[in-house]
Amino acid sequence: MNDEVDLRPHLRGSLGISTRGHDTGDAQIFVDLRDNVRLDHLYTVWGEVVAGMDVVDRVLEGDVISKIEIIGAAKAKAR
């Protein structure tokens, strides 16, 4: 599986996906807690935190995610 690296920068709040090695198809999802220019063009940015970055800042190692809600553009407009 080929890596899909894009040109968007890794800014604070960016949602990124890393790989275990070139074209491995193995990945880890992460949130940039600060601007990470060293990751630009190495890992893909696939989204961004648009609200609740204060919550992201409080997440600690070992915390468990119990629920994730992805809001599409149509649903977000209805709110």
N, C-alpha and C positions, 0 to 999 in steps of 0.2 A: 504494500500500500504506500503510495507516494505521499509525502508531507504536503500539506496545503498551507503554505506560508503566504501571508498577505502584507500589504504596505501600511496598515494602520498602526500607529504607535501605541506602545504599552504605557498609557497614562493611568494615574490613580483612578480606581474604579473600573478599569477595563477587565473583562472576563477573557482569560486566555486559556490555551490548551498547549501543554508541553508534550514532548515525546521522550521516549527512553533512548532514542538514537535515531539517526537518519533513516527515514522510510521504514520504521519498525511497526507502525500501526498501533503501537501502545501509547497511551496518553494519560495525563493527569490534568484536571481542570483546576484553575486558580483564579483569584481576584488580586489584581495589583493594588497593594496598600499604599504605594507611592509611585511616582513616575519611574519607570524602569527602561530607560533608553537602551540598556545593554541587551534587552530581549527583543528589540525591534528587528523585524525581518528574520528572526530565528524561530519564533513561535507565533501561532495564529491568535489574533484578537477576534473573538466571535460575538462579543456583546459588551454591554456596559451596565453598571449599576446606575439606575436613573433616580432612585429614591432609597433611603435607608442606609447610606454609607456609614452613619453613626452606629448602626447595628453590626455591620461588617467589622468595624473597628473594635467591637467588644468580643468578637469570636476568639476563643483561646484554643490552643492545641489540645486535642482530646474531646472537644465539644462534638456532639452528635447533631446532625441536621435531621429534624423530624418531619419537615414539610418544605417543599419548594413550590412556588406558584409562578408559572410563566404566563405573562399577560400579553396577548397579541394586540396588534395595533387597533383592530376593531373593538375589542373588549375594553381597551384602555380609553378610547374615545367616549364610550358609553358611561364611564364612571363619573 
